[in-house]
């Protein structure tokens, strides 16, 4: 095996397959997580973001491997978690596929004064730094303290269910 090949992913147990099937039908919000590295901006799509606490303000998410964009985010001192709406479903798909175009001028990215890639059109952007990480099998769980919350324009929430993105109705009241 050459050093540039990824090791084969472990085959899930029967319970693991059941867990995948259970969560396939459980809607999850969609986020794009970005960071700046010495090699430039990195980002990925995540459906595992959740709030943990308000004092300190903390969130949690997981990444499935410690290489590529996920590895770069795990190594970053800070990152931005963008909660996105249905207007950004194509962007979410782009950031979910390895090697897809990211951070193009057409996608509307800018940078925060602290240097992280920032999507001004996101419903919410949370600049955060890692508090702790926990390895769980081939995944890593990140608990992060939120340093800044930037509220954007409300839109129709985007969720991930049954391996596809879907929008939910949004009441403007």
Backbone bond lengths (Angstrom), bond angles and torsions (degrees), N, CA, C in turn:
res aa  C-N    CA-C-N  psi(-1)  N-CA   C-N-CA  omega(-1)  CA-C   N-CA-C  phi
1 X - - - 1.457 - - 1.524 108.35 -
2 X 1.321 116.80 128.76 1.462 119.49 179.19 1.522 109.72 -76.91
3 X 1.319 116.26 161.15 1.462 120.45 -175.63 1.518 113.07 -73.35
4 X 1.339 118.54 -14.39 1.460 119.04 -178.81 1.522 112.96 -93.74
5 X 1.313 118.82 0.69 1.454 121.35 177.15 1.522 110.03 -89.37
6 X 1.322 115.17 145.06 1.454 120.63 176.95 1.523 108.85 -80.86
7 X 1.335 118.36 140.69 1.451 119.27 174.68 1.520 109.58 -64.93
8 X 1.312 115.78 150.34 1.458 120.01 179.76 1.521 109.81 -62.82
9 X 1.324 115.59 139.47 1.463 120.09 177.37 1.522 108.54 -67.56
10 X 1.333 116.18 143.52 1.461 117.89 178.66 1.522 110.35 -63.91
11 X 1.305 116.12 146.32 1.464 121.41 178.34 1.524 107.77 -80.03
12 X 1.352 117.71 124.22 1.463 119.62 -178.67 1.537 111.67 -63.80
13 X 1.312 114.51 147.17 1.455 121.10 174.56 1.520 108.95 -71.20
14 X 1.313 116.52 177.77 1.465 121.07 176.82 1.529 109.94 -60.68
15 X 1.331 116.25 -41.51 1.464 119.99 177.72 1.529 110.02 -66.29
16 X 1.342 117.52 -40.48 1.455 121.02 177.18 1.518 111.90 -60.75
17 X 1.334 116.93 -42.06 1.471 120.70 176.40 1.525 110.51 -63.39
18 X 1.327 116.61 -38.80 1.464 120.50 177.30 1.519 111.42 -64.35
19 X 1.343 116.17 -39.33 1.459 120.68 177.86 1.529 110.64 -63.34
20 X 1.328 116.38 -44.35 1.472 119.90 177.01 1.523 110.66 -59.03
21 X 1.328 118.01 -44.30 1.466 121.80 179.96 1.529 110.87 -64.38
22 X 1.325 116.79 -40.19 1.466 120.36 -179.52 1.520 110.93 -62.98
23 X 1.338 116.92 -45.77 1.455 119.91 -177.15 1.514 113.18 -79.79
24 X 1.321 117.92 -16.71 1.461 120.71 175.50 1.535 109.85 -61.13
25 X 1.332 117.22 -30.97 1.461 121.87 -178.69 1.527 112.47 -99.58
26 X 1.330 117.39 6.99 1.465 122.27 -179.50 1.525 108.85 -106.39
27 X 1.338 118.48 110.59 1.460 120.20 -177.28 1.531 112.24 -61.90
28 X 1.320 115.24 142.16 1.464 121.58 177.31 1.521 108.55 -134.08
29 X 1.315 116.03 142.25 1.454 120.41 175.75 1.520 110.74 -63.90
30 X 1.327 115.98 158.70 1.461 121.42 -176.18 1.523 109.28 -115.24
31 X 1.329 114.96 135.12 1.459 121.58 178.99 1.521 109.12 -134.74
32 X 1.308 115.71 154.10 1.463 121.70 169.63 1.522 106.01 -115.56
33 X 1.328 115.98 123.96 1.456 122.01 -178.59 1.527 107.71 -106.04
34 X 1.329 116.01 128.57 1.466 120.91 -176.58 1.524 110.66 -128.47
35 X 1.316 114.68 154.74 1.463 121.31 175.51 1.520 108.17 -151.17
36 X 1.324 115.79 160.01 1.458 121.61 173.79 1.527 107.32 -104.79
37 X 1.327 115.19 133.52 1.462 121.15 177.87 1.527 108.11 -122.43
38 X 1.325 117.38 170.12 1.470 119.06 175.66 1.530 112.48 -59.50
39 X 1.343 117.50 -23.54 1.464 121.42 179.06 1.521 113.03 -92.82
40 X 1.333 117.76 3.12 1.449 120.93 179.87 1.521 112.10 116.95
41 X 1.347 116.53 -174.92 1.457 120.35 -176.56 1.527 111.84 -73.61
42 X 1.335 115.52 147.28 1.462 122.62 174.89 1.518 108.06 -132.21
43 X 1.326 115.81 156.66 1.455 119.10 178.10 1.503 111.68 -165.26
44 X 1.318 115.39 161.01 1.458 122.14 177.83 1.517 109.55 -152.55
45 X 1.312 115.29 160.80 1.456 121.97 175.37 1.516 108.29 -94.01
46 X 1.327 116.97 137.07 1.460 121.74 179.65 1.520 110.42 -134.63
47 X 1.320 115.50 142.55 1.464 120.01 174.18 1.528 110.30 -118.58
48 X 1.332 116.32 18.22 1.467 121.02 -176.74 1.518 113.32 -109.71
49 X 1.331 118.54 14.59 1.464 121.58 -175.82 1.530 109.86 -80.39
50 X 1.319 115.66 134.11 1.468 121.09 176.62 1.523 108.87 -148.78
51 X 1.322 115.74 156.01 1.461 119.57 174.85 1.524 108.32 -80.48
52 X 1.339 115.44 149.88 1.456 121.08 -179.40 1.526 110.72 -117.04
53 X 1.330 116.77 -46.90 1.463 121.23 -176.01 1.520 109.25 -154.61
54 X 1.340 115.99 161.54 1.460 120.02 175.76 1.521 112.07 -105.78
55 X 1.343 118.41 -16.23 1.459 121.09 178.46 1.523 109.56 -143.66
56 X 1.320 119.85 94.08 1.465 124.29 2.88 1.527 110.66 -75.56
57 X 1.317 115.38 154.44 1.465 120.12 177.03 1.522 107.82 -64.38
58 X 1.332 116.67 119.21 1.459 119.80 -175.64 1.516 111.02 -142.44
59 X 1.331 114.13 147.68 1.460 122.33 176.66 1.524 108.37 -127.66
60 X 1.325 115.56 169.41 1.457 121.69 177.49 1.520 108.22 -137.52
61 X 1.324 116.23 146.95 1.458 121.96 171.13 1.515 107.63 -154.89
62 X 1.319 115.85 167.18 1.461 119.22 176.67 1.518 109.69 -130.38
63 X 1.317 114.21 153.67 1.460 121.61 173.32 1.516 106.91 -124.41
64 X 1.330 115.73 150.20 1.461 119.26 -171.43 1.511 115.18 -88.75
65 X 1.316 118.22 -11.29 1.462 119.16 174.71 1.510 109.03 -154.88
66 X 1.300 116.16 163.34 1.459 120.12 -176.23 1.522 111.16 -104.51
67 X 1.338 117.18 33.54 1.461 121.72 177.82 1.519 109.12 -124.35
68 X 1.326 117.00 173.44 1.458 121.96 176.83 1.514 112.15 57.14
69 X 1.331 116.11 -141.43 1.465 121.19 -178.74 1.522 111.42 -61.52
70 X 1.333 117.02 -39.45 1.465 120.23 -179.94 1.526 110.23 -62.20
71 X 1.320 117.03 -44.62 1.457 120.44 178.84 1.512 111.87 -63.16
72 X 1.328 116.74 -38.67 1.466 120.63 178.88 1.527 110.70 -65.92
73 X 1.322 117.34 -40.21 1.462 120.49 178.08 1.528 109.99 -67.03
74 X 1.328 117.39 -40.02 1.464 120.30 177.51 1.526 111.50 -62.19
75 X 1.322 117.74 -29.45 1.455 121.61 -179.83 1.514 114.58 -90.64
76 X 1.332 117.27 -5.61 1.464 120.83 -176.11 1.528 111.47 -78.48
77 X 1.327 115.28 148.02 1.467 120.58 176.26 1.524 111.45 -74.12
78 X 1.343 116.68 -26.20 1.457 121.70 178.37 1.519 108.35 -153.56
79 X 1.322 115.43 162.23 1.461 121.78 179.34 1.514 108.27 -155.10
80 X 1.332 115.57 169.54 1.463 120.82 178.54 1.519 108.00 -122.05
81 X 1.330 115.28 128.17 1.454 122.19 177.15 1.526 106.57 -103.24
82 X 1.338 115.65 113.19 1.462 122.21 -178.42 1.529 108.26 -99.56
83 X 1.328 117.55 119.13 1.454 121.56 172.35 1.525 106.07 -87.78
84 X 1.313 116.38 118.02 1.459 119.50 -169.47 1.520 112.28 -109.79
85 X 1.328 115.07 164.56 1.462 120.64 179.92 1.527 109.89 -113.45
86 X 1.331 115.83 -176.61 1.469 119.72 -173.62 1.525 113.27 -64.90
87 X 1.321 117.92 -19.79 1.466 120.10 176.57 1.526 111.28 -65.99
88 X 1.322 117.23 -15.32 1.459 121.47 -177.54 1.523 112.96 -111.90
89 X 1.325 117.92 22.15 1.471 119.63 -178.80 1.533 111.64 -64.04
90 X 1.316 118.65 -37.48 1.472 120.35 177.44 1.527 110.43 -66.26
91 X 1.312 116.87 -37.56 1.454 121.11 177.36 1.533 110.37 -65.58
92 X 1.327 116.48 -42.32 1.467 120.45 177.18 1.524 110.28 -60.16
93 X 1.313 116.63 -41.52 1.469 120.06 178.89 1.528 110.36 -64.95
94 X 1.311 117.25 -41.59 1.461 121.45 179.37 1.529 111.17 -61.16
95 X 1.329 116.92 -42.08 1.459 120.47 -178.53 1.525 112.30 -79.02
96 X 1.334 117.04 -7.54 1.470 121.09 177.77 1.525 111.81 -91.33
97 X 1.336 117.32 -13.04 1.460 121.75 -174.88 1.526 109.39 -109.12
98 X 1.299 116.32 124.45 1.466 121.19 178.82 1.529 109.88 -62.06
99 X 1.323 116.20 131.91 1.456 121.71 177.69 1.516 115.02 85.29
100 X 1.344 118.56 -3.67 1.467 120.72 179.38 1.529 109.71 -72.87
101 X 1.333 116.05 160.08 1.462 120.52 179.53 1.526 110.44 -64.58
102 X 1.330 114.19 134.89 1.463 120.69 -179.71 1.520 108.72 -140.80
103 X 1.313 115.22 148.73 1.465 122.86 175.74 1.522 112.87 61.03
104 X 1.329 117.00 35.61 1.454 120.56 176.79 1.535 109.01 -81.87
105 X 1.320 117.83 157.46 1.467 120.04 178.46 1.543 112.09 -58.22
106 X 1.334 117.34 -35.42 1.462 120.38 -179.60 1.528 112.58 -65.95
107 X 1.327 117.77 -22.58 1.457 120.86 -177.73 1.531 112.77 -80.57
108 X 1.322 118.28 -11.44 1.461 121.49 173.01 1.519 116.42 85.54
109 X 1.318 118.24 23.75 1.466 121.23 -178.72 1.517 111.88 -78.58
110 X 1.304 115.87 148.70 1.464 122.96 168.19 1.528 106.18 -137.53
111 X 1.312 117.67 -164.96 1.464 121.81 178.51 1.514 109.70 -129.07
112 X 1.320 115.79 144.79 1.458 120.25 172.31 1.535 108.35 -74.84
113 X 1.323 118.42 160.45 1.465 120.23 176.49 1.535 112.42 -56.51
114 X 1.328 117.04 -24.37 1.466 121.88 178.96 1.525 112.21 -84.29
115 X 1.366 117.88 -3.06 1.457 122.32 172.72 1.511 117.59 102.96
116 X 1.319 118.35 -15.61 1.465 119.16 -178.10 1.529 111.50 -73.00
117 X 1.348 116.55 147.05 1.468 119.78 174.19 1.530 109.43 -62.55
118 X 1.320 115.50 138.10 1.464 121.79 -174.06 1.527 109.66 -136.73
119 X 1.313 115.99 133.89 1.459 122.86 177.70 1.527 108.02 -104.47
120 X 1.338 118.22 96.98 1.470 120.71 -176.61 1.528 113.84 -58.71
121 X 1.326 118.37 -25.07 1.456 121.01 -178.07 1.534 112.74 -83.36
122 X 1.320 119.32 0.45 1.467 121.51 178.93 1.529 110.07 -68.24
123 X 1.334 116.31 149.95 1.470 120.85 175.86 1.516 110.70 -59.56
124 X 1.337 115.75 -41.71 1.457 122.39 179.97 1.529 107.93 -148.52
125 X 1.309 116.47 142.23 1.462 121.32 171.50 1.523 107.09 -128.69
126 X 1.328 116.09 130.76 1.463 121.48 179.71 1.523 108.84 -120.22
127 X 1.323 116.46 114.47 1.465 120.37 174.52 1.518 106.74 -83.74
128 X 1.339 116.37 130.00 1.459 120.73 -173.30 1.525 110.52 -144.12
129 X 1.321 114.91 165.94 1.466 120.69 173.64 1.536 107.86 -131.74
130 X 1.322 116.94 149.36 1.462 119.54 -177.40 1.525 111.83 -69.44
131 X 1.326 115.32 135.90 1.463 121.64 173.59 1.529 109.10 -96.31
132 X 1.323 115.43 -44.53 1.455 121.02 179.96 1.520 109.54 -158.17
133 X 1.311 115.58 154.86 1.463 120.91 173.83 1.521 107.80 -128.72
134 X 1.322 114.99 151.01 1.459 121.25 179.69 1.526 107.92 -134.40
135 X 1.315 116.38 123.03 1.464 120.83 175.60 1.531 108.36 -78.27
136 X 1.330 115.43 130.25 1.463 121.29 176.77 1.526 106.32 -133.96
137 X 1.311 117.28 102.75 1.461 120.38 -175.46 1.515 109.20 59.23
138 X 1.330 116.39 -129.77 1.464 120.28 179.74 1.525 112.64 -89.34
139 X 1.329 117.85 5.11 1.460 122.37 179.45 1.520 111.07 -107.20
140 X 1.324 115.08 162.60 1.460 121.55 173.53 1.517 107.98 -128.45
141 X 1.320 116.26 127.88 1.455 122.97 176.34 1.525 107.44 -94.25
142 X 1.321 115.71 132.04 1.459 122.14 -179.31 1.520 108.83 -115.51
143 X 1.316 116.52 124.63 1.465 121.41 170.06 1.518 105.28 -105.60
144 X 1.331 115.22 124.43 1.461 120.36 -173.12 1.518 110.87 -127.34
145 X 1.328 115.65 141.76 1.456 120.90 174.16 1.517 108.77 -88.06
146 X 1.317 116.24 131.17 1.462 122.03 -179.07 1.525 108.41 -84.01
147 X 1.327 115.61 123.74 1.461 122.20 -179.55 1.523 112.50 -94.07
148 X 1.327 116.18 -26.67 1.464 120.69 -175.63 1.518 108.91 -157.54
149 X 1.337 116.29 138.69 1.464 122.17 175.15 1.520 107.24 -118.38
150 X 1.327 115.96 124.15 1.460 121.72 179.05 1.522 107.23 -113.28
151 X 1.324 115.54 109.90 1.462 120.07 -178.95 1.519 109.85 -84.27
152 X 1.327 115.94 131.43 1.454 122.27 178.48 1.510 110.43 -104.91
153 X 1.303 114.56 -157.46 1.453 121.55 180.00 1.524 109.79 -83.83
154 X 1.347 118.22 134.10 1.460 119.47 177.70 1.527 111.09 -63.71
155 X 1.298 115.78 146.13 1.460 121.72 177.25 1.510 109.45 -147.26
156 X 1.311 115.47 -175.04 1.467 120.30 178.19 1.530 108.45 -76.79
157 X 1.332 117.91 117.33 1.467 120.20 -177.54 1.527 112.32 -57.24
158 X 1.321 115.20 145.49 1.455 122.66 177.58 1.521 107.92 -105.10
159 X 1.334 116.64 131.31 1.454 121.29 176.61 1.520 109.46 -126.01
160 X 1.321 114.14 158.30 1.456 121.58 178.50 1.522 106.94 -114.12
161 X 1.334 115.91 121.52 1.459 121.30 178.06 1.524 108.56 -150.28
162 X 1.304 116.13 140.08 1.460 123.59 179.83 1.530 111.82 52.88
163 X 1.345 114.79 43.26 1.465 123.79 176.02 1.533 114.50 65.35
164 X 1.338 117.06 21.78 1.467 120.63 178.63 1.522 110.08 -141.22
165 X 1.329 115.52 157.67 1.451 121.90 175.44 1.530 108.66 -88.64
166 X 1.337 115.78 140.61 1.476 122.59 178.63 1.528 107.62 -138.23
167 X 1.324 116.61 149.00 1.460 119.05 175.27 1.526 108.83 -101.38
168 X 1.311 114.98 152.07 1.467 122.52 176.98 1.509 108.54 -110.42
169 X 1.330 116.90 150.81 1.471 118.01 175.91 1.529 109.35 -63.95
170 X 1.307 115.28 149.94 1.464 120.73 179.16 1.507 108.59 -126.99
171 X 1.333 115.77 123.47 1.454 121.11 176.94 1.529 108.41 -85.46
172 X 1.306 117.29 120.39 1.472 122.03 -177.40 1.528 112.30 -76.55
173 X 1.326 118.76 -3.55 1.486 120.64 -178.18 1.488 112.51 -77.45
